[in-house]
Amino acid sequence: MEQVSGEQKILAIVAHTAYFLGGIGFIVAPLIIMMLKKDDPFVQHHSKQALVAHLVLLIVSLVVSLLCTIFIGILLIPVLIVLWLVLIITSLIATVACLNGNLYHYPLIQKLVARF
């Protein structure tokens, strides 16, 4: 693998930790980074991984929120909390991988990433 620059590392880290931006920033930031850095395989890989992971969690969150309005979803809130904790932990692991110039693959979503 080629040498990874500081800018590449920062962009990849921002893509992984975009949930700190609040609102829909955790979707928009990786998408913008992915679109702006189409020619950079390192940044492209990390932003695509982050975007798919964030989209999956957003969809699960919306489903649980909808189910909460029907009452049965209240039982799913602990599952949602665990999923958010898993995202935070795996994105921090991805951040360390970025700092070391390595690629990172989120667990369980690689088929979705390959389709994207």
Z-matrix of the N, CA and C atoms (Angstrom, degrees):
N
C 1 1.451
C 2 1.525 1 109.00
N 3 1.322 2 115.64 1 144.47
C 4 1.459 3 121.15 2 178.97
C 5 1.517 4 111.59 3 -68.28
N 6 1.296 5 114.43 4 167.51
C 7 1.460 6 120.48 5 174.88
C 8 1.532 7 108.87 6 -67.52
N 9 1.298 8 117.24 7 136.25
C 10 1.465 9 122.49 8 -178.95
C 11 1.523 10 108.41 9 -101.85
N 12 1.339 11 115.86 10 128.13
C 13 1.470 12 120.14 11 -177.52
C 14 1.531 13 111.21 12 -80.07
N 15 1.300 14 115.20 13 167.53
C 16 1.460 15 121.01 14 178.12
C 17 1.523 16 111.83 15 -63.96
N 18 1.330 17 117.07 16 -38.52
C 19 1.463 18 120.75 17 178.40
C 20 1.530 19 110.59 18 -62.47
N 21 1.321 20 116.79 19 -42.56
C 22 1.460 21 120.46 20 178.70
C 23 1.523 22 110.65 21 -61.31
N 24 1.320 23 116.16 22 -43.60
C 25 1.469 24 120.52 23 179.69
C 26 1.526 25 110.96 24 -62.86
N 27 1.325 26 117.09 25 -43.85
C 28 1.465 27 121.15 26 -179.00
C 29 1.526 28 111.02 27 -63.46
N 30 1.333 29 116.62 28 -45.04
C 31 1.467 30 119.52 29 179.55
C 32 1.522 31 111.43 30 -62.69
N 33 1.321 32 116.98 31 -40.54
C 34 1.465 33 120.92 32 178.65
C 35 1.529 34 110.47 33 -65.71
N 36 1.304 35 117.33 34 -41.24
C 37 1.467 36 121.44 35 179.30
C 38 1.534 37 110.44 36 -65.62
N 39 1.320 38 117.25 37 -41.84
C 40 1.467 39 120.58 38 177.96
C 41 1.523 40 109.85 39 -61.79
N 42 1.321 41 117.55 40 -40.29
C 43 1.467 42 120.43 41 178.82
C 44 1.528 43 110.73 42 -61.72
N 45 1.319 44 117.25 43 -43.28
C 46 1.467 45 120.95 44 -178.08
C 47 1.529 46 112.83 45 -71.48
N 48 1.303 47 117.24 46 -35.20
C 49 1.471 48 120.14 47 -174.14
C 50 1.528 49 112.25 48 -105.85
N 51 1.307 50 118.00 49 23.00
C 52 1.464 51 122.30 50 -176.56
C 53 1.521 52 113.01 51 -66.07
N 54 1.328 53 118.36 52 -14.88
C 55 1.466 54 119.52 53 178.56
C 56 1.524 55 111.24 54 -65.06
N 57 1.323 56 118.12 55 -16.45
C 58 1.458 57 120.76 56 175.29
C 59 1.535 58 111.59 57 -72.80
N 60 1.332 59 117.45 58 -13.52
C 61 1.460 60 121.44 59 179.56
C 62 1.522 61 112.23 60 -75.19
N 63 1.310 62 116.68 61 -19.69
C 64 1.457 63 121.00 62 179.40
C 65 1.518 64 112.20 63 78.66
N 66 1.312 65 115.35 64 168.20
C 67 1.457 66 120.80 65 179.79
C 68 1.516 67 111.95 66 55.34
N 69 1.321 68 115.45 67 -139.69
C 70 1.464 69 118.90 68 178.77
C 71 1.530 70 111.39 69 -91.43
N 72 1.314 71 116.40 70 12.21
C 73 1.459 72 120.55 71 178.53
C 74 1.512 73 112.86 72 -58.85
N 75 1.335 74 116.74 73 -28.51
C 76 1.459 75 119.08 74 -179.11
C 77 1.524 76 112.06 75 -72.42
N 78 1.336 77 117.27 76 -12.73
C 79 1.459 78 121.47 77 173.77
C 80 1.531 79 109.85 78 -99.81
N 81 1.323 80 115.97 79 -43.39
C 82 1.461 81 121.25 80 -174.58
C 83 1.530 82 112.25 81 -67.58
N 84 1.325 83 117.61 82 -43.63
C 85 1.468 84 120.65 83 -176.47
C 86 1.531 85 112.70 84 -60.18
N 87 1.357 86 119.80 85 -51.90
C 88 1.464 87 117.78 86 178.58
C 89 1.533 88 112.59 87 -63.42
N 90 1.336 89 116.74 88 -33.31
C 91 1.464 90 120.34 89 179.35
C 92 1.521 91 110.87 90 -65.64
N 93 1.316 92 117.65 91 -45.55
C 94 1.470 93 121.55 92 178.93
C 95 1.520 94 110.30 93 -64.11
N 96 1.323 95 116.35 94 -44.68
C 97 1.477 96 119.77 95 179.31
C 98 1.518 97 110.23 96 -61.14
N 99 1.330 98 116.91 97 -42.49
C 100 1.462 99 120.72 98 -179.62
C 101 1.528 100 110.67 99 -63.99
N 102 1.330 101 117.50 100 -40.26
C 103 1.463 102 120.35 101 -178.98
C 104 1.529 103 112.10 102 -72.33
N 105 1.326 104 117.31 103 -34.32
C 106 1.459 105 120.24 104 -178.58
C 107 1.524 106 113.28 105 -77.64
N 108 1.323 107 117.28 106 -27.60
C 109 1.470 108 120.96 107 -175.20
C 110 1.529 109 111.27 108 -115.32
N 111 1.323 110 116.32 109 49.55
C 112 1.469 111 121.04 110 -179.87
C 113 1.526 112 112.61 111 -63.64
N 114 1.323 113 116.16 112 -28.38
C 115 1.463 114 120.35 113 -176.67
C 116 1.527 115 113.64 114 -89.24
N 117 1.317 116 117.98 115 0.69
C 118 1.463 117 122.13 116 -177.81
C 119 1.528 118 109.28 117 -109.74
N 120 1.333 119 118.40 118 104.09
C 121 1.472 120 120.21 119 -175.49
C 122 1.526 121 114.03 120 -61.99
N 123 1.311 122 118.65 121 -35.24
C 124 1.467 123 121.67 122 -179.47
C 125 1.523 124 110.55 123 -65.24
N 126 1.319 125 116.74 124 -52.41
C 127 1.465 126 121.53 125 -179.19
C 128 1.524 127 109.77 126 -67.27
N 129 1.312 128 117.40 127 -39.84
C 130 1.461 129 121.76 128 178.83
C 131 1.528 130 110.85 129 -59.49
N 132 1.326 131 116.63 130 -45.60
C 133 1.462 132 121.30 131 179.49
C 134 1.527 133 111.03 132 -59.97
N 135 1.321 134 116.46 133 -50.91
C 136 1.463 135 120.46 134 -176.42
C 137 1.525 136 112.07 135 -67.29
N 138 1.320 137 118.08 136 -40.83
C 139 1.463 138 119.45 137 -179.52
C 140 1.523 139 111.02 138 -68.55
N 141 1.324 140 117.96 139 -35.18
C 142 1.466 141 120.75 140 177.54
C 143 1.523 142 110.51 141 -67.55
N 144 1.323 143 117.26 142 -43.38
C 145 1.468 144 121.20 143 177.48
C 146 1.528 145 110.07 144 -58.98
N 147 1.327 146 116.30 145 -48.19
C 148 1.463 147 120.77 146 -178.01
C 149 1.521 148 111.27 147 -64.93
N 150 1.325 149 117.44 148 -43.86
C 151 1.455 150 120.96 149 -178.65
C 152 1.522 151 111.65 150 -60.55
N 153 1.317 152 117.16 151 -46.48
C 154 1.466 153 119.97 152 -179.36
C 155 1.533 154 110.26 153 -65.75
N 156 1.320 155 118.03 154 -42.84
C 157 1.469 156 120.68 155 178.70
C 158 1.526 157 110.56 156 -61.19
N 159 1.320 158 117.12 157 -43.28
C 160 1.457 159 120.88 158 -179.39
C 161 1.527 160 111.29 159 -68.05
N 162 1.336 161 117.16 160 -39.56
C 163 1.466 162 120.28 161 178.20
C 164 1.529 163 111.53 162 -64.40
N 165 1.324 164 116.57 163 -42.16
C 166 1.464 165 119.96 164 178.76
C 167 1.523 166 110.12 165 -60.87
N 168 1.306 167 116.71 166 -45.15
C 169 1.466 168 119.60 167 179.98
C 170 1.529 169 111.85 168 -67.38
N 171 1.322 170 117.37 169 -35.38
C 172 1.461 171 120.34 170 176.65
C 173 1.532 172 110.39 171 -63.20
N 174 1.311 173 117.17 172 -44.28
C 175 1.466 174 120.95 173 179.70
C 176 1.522 175 110.71 174 -63.80
N 177 1.329 176 116.90 175 -44.59
C 178 1.466 177 120.07 176 177.95
C 179 1.531 178 110.38 177 -62.32
N 180 1.313 179 117.29 178 -40.39
C 181 1.466 180 120.88 179 179.14
C 182 1.527 181 111.24 180 -63.44
N 183 1.323 182 116.27 181 -41.56
C 184 1.463 183 119.53 182 179.02
C 185 1.524 184 111.43 183 -65.62
N 186 1.324 185 117.23 184 -40.37
C 187 1.465 186 120.91 185 178.63
C 188 1.528 187 110.11 186 -63.54
N 189 1.320 188 117.17 187 -45.59
C 190 1.463 189 120.22 188 179.25
C 191 1.529 190 110.43 189 -64.11
N 192 1.321 191 117.50 190 -39.30
C 193 1.466 192 120.22 191 177.87
C 194 1.521 193 110.86 192 -62.63
N 195 1.319 194 116.54 193 -42.07
C 196 1.459 195 120.41 194 177.48
C 197 1.523 196 110.73 195 -63.49
N 198 1.315 197 116.34 196 -43.14
C 199 1.466 198 120.00 197 179.26
C 200 1.530 199 112.08 198 -67.17
N 201 1.314 200 116.69 199 -29.40
C 202 1.473 201 119.60 200 177.72
C 203 1.516 202 110.92 201 -63.76
N 204 1.315 203 116.78 202 -32.46
C 205 1.462 204 119.21 203 178.80
C 206 1.527 205 111.21 204 -70.14
N 207 1.319 206 115.90 205 -20.52
C 208 1.466 207 120.74 206 178.52
C 209 1.529 208 110.05 207 -98.55
N 210 1.301 209 118.03 208 7.18
C 211 1.461 210 127.15 209 175.90
C 212 1.517 211 114.27 210 83.75
N 213 1.330 212 119.89 211 -40.79
C 214 1.465 213 118.91 212 -175.32
C 215 1.527 214 111.80 213 -66.04
N 216 1.314 215 116.22 214 -23.07
C 217 1.458 216 119.38 215 -177.94
C 218 1.503 217 114.02 216 -69.28
N 219 1.332 218 116.76 217 -20.08
C 220 1.460 219 119.26 218 -179.80
C 221 1.524 220 110.63 219 -59.09
N 222 1.325 221 116.00 220 -27.03
C 223 1.464 222 120.38 221 176.89
C 224 1.529 223 111.81 222 -74.12
N 225 1.347 224 116.57 223 -18.01
C 226 1.460 225 121.04 224 -178.88
C 227 1.524 226 113.13 225 -90.66
N 228 1.314 227 117.58 226 -7.86
C 229 1.462 228 120.10 227 -178.46
C 230 1.529 229 111.98 228 -59.18
N 231 1.339 230 120.06 229 -42.79
C 232 1.471 231 118.48 230 176.23
C 233 1.540 232 112.66 231 -60.61
N 234 1.316 233 116.83 232 -34.65
C 235 1.471 234 120.24 233 177.27
C 236 1.522 235 109.49 234 -65.19
N 237 1.317 236 116.56 235 -42.59
C 238 1.455 237 120.91 236 178.59
C 239 1.527 238 111.32 237 -63.09
N 240 1.313 239 116.66 238 -40.74
C 241 1.470 240 120.66 239 177.54
C 242 1.523 241 110.43 240 -61.70
N 243 1.321 242 116.45 241 -43.20
C 244 1.470 243 120.47 242 178.40
C 245 1.528 244 110.28 243 -63.19
N 246 1.331 245 117.96 244 -41.60
C 247 1.467 246 120.66 245 179.15
C 248 1.525 247 111.57 246 -63.00
N 249 1.331 248 117.55 247 -40.93
C 250 1.466 249 120.37 248 177.10
C 251 1.532 250 110.93 249 -64.84
N 252 1.326 251 116.68 250 -39.84
C 253 1.469 252 119.40 251 177.05
C 254 1.525 253 111.11 252 -63.88
N 255 1.331 254 116.02 253 -39.54
C 256 1.468 255 120.00 254 177.40
C 257 1.529 256 109.95 255 -63.00
N 258 1.337 257 117.37 256 -42.11
C 259 1.467 258 119.99 257 177.89
C 260 1.524 259 111.07 258 -61.29
N 261 1.318 260 116.93 259 -44.64
C 262 1.465 261 120.01 260 -179.31
C 263 1.526 262 110.54 261 -63.09
N 264 1.315 263 117.08 262 -45.03
C 265 1.470 264 120.55 263 -179.69
C 266 1.519 265 111.06 264 -64.56
N 267 1.339 266 117.25 265 -46.70
C 268 1.466 267 119.16 266 -178.27
C 269 1.525 268 111.70 267 -68.46
N 270 1.336 269 117.38 268 -32.34
C 271 1.463 270 117.99 269 177.59
C 272 1.525 271 111.26 270 -71.54
N 273 1.322 272 117.46 271 -31.61
C 274 1.464 273 119.21 272 174.54
C 275 1.526 274 111.05 273 -69.32
N 276 1.325 275 116.73 274 -36.11
C 277 1.468 276 120.28 275 174.42
C 278 1.528 277 109.48 276 -64.60
N 279 1.338 278 116.70 277 -40.92
C 280 1.466 279 121.02 278 177.36
C 281 1.524 280 111.06 279 -63.64
N 282 1.330 281 116.52 280 -36.28
C 283 1.465 282 120.54 281 177.79
C 284 1.522 283 110.74 282 -62.58
N 285 1.312 284 116.81 283 -43.16
C 286 1.469 285 120.44 284 177.78
C 287 1.529 286 109.72 285 -63.87
N 288 1.327 287 117.04 286 -40.38
C 289 1.465 288 120.09 287 177.43
C 290 1.525 289 110.32 288 -61.92
N 291 1.332 290 117.41 289 -40.62
C 292 1.467 291 121.15 290 177.92
C 293 1.518 292 111.16 291 -62.53
N 294 1.319 293 116.32 292 -44.08
C 295 1.463 294 120.19 293 179.77
C 296 1.521 295 111.82 294 -60.85
N 297 1.332 296 116.14 295 -31.96
C 298 1.461 297 120.56 296 178.26
C 299 1.522 298 112.54 297 -87.26
N 300 1.343 299 116.97 298 -0.80
C 301 1.462 300 120.84 299 179.14
C 302 1.513 301 113.31 300 78.08
N 303 1.323 302 117.49 301 21.18
C 304 1.469 303 121.58 302 -178.64
C 305 1.520 304 110.78 303 -104.48
N 306 1.330 305 115.32 304 159.74
C 307 1.456 306 121.35 305 174.50
C 308 1.519 307 108.70 306 -85.01
N 309 1.331 308 116.06 307 153.10
C 310 1.462 309 120.67 308 178.45
C 311 1.520 310 108.42 309 -134.30
N 312 1.314 311 116.16 310 139.79
C 313 1.458 312 122.43 311 177.37
C 314 1.528 313 108.26 312 -118.01
N 315 1.331 314 116.21 313 121.36
C 316 1.463 315 119.81 314 175.94
C 317 1.525 316 108.98 315 -65.57
N 318 1.323 317 116.99 316 142.94
C 319 1.465 318 119.03 317 179.46
C 320 1.533 319 111.32 318 -71.39
N 321 1.308 320 116.26 319 147.29
C 322 1.466 321 125.53 320 171.10
C 323 1.521 322 116.93 321 72.55
N 324 1.316 323 120.63 322 -1.94
C 325 1.464 324 119.83 323 -177.48
C 326 1.526 325 112.62 324 -119.68
N 327 1.302 326 118.86 325 11.59
C 328 1.456 327 120.27 326 -172.81
C 329 1.530 328 113.22 327 -65.90
N 330 1.319 329 118.70 328 -30.86
C 331 1.470 330 119.83 329 176.27
C 332 1.524 331 110.63 330 -66.24
N 333 1.323 332 116.89 331 -37.88
C 334 1.471 333 120.18 332 176.63
C 335 1.511 334 111.33 333 -68.13
N 336 1.323 335 117.44 334 -40.25
C 337 1.455 336 121.60 335 178.61
C 338 1.522 337 110.14 336 -62.87
N 339 1.332 338 116.59 337 -41.48
C 340 1.466 339 120.11 338 -178.97
C 341 1.531 340 110.62 339 -64.50
N 342 1.318 341 117.93 340 -34.91
C 343 1.472 342 120.78 341 178.68
C 344 1.503 343 111.92 342 -73.49
N 345 1.315 344 117.28 343 -29.93
C 346 1.454 345 122.37 344 -177.31
C 347 1.506 346 108.66 345 -74.21
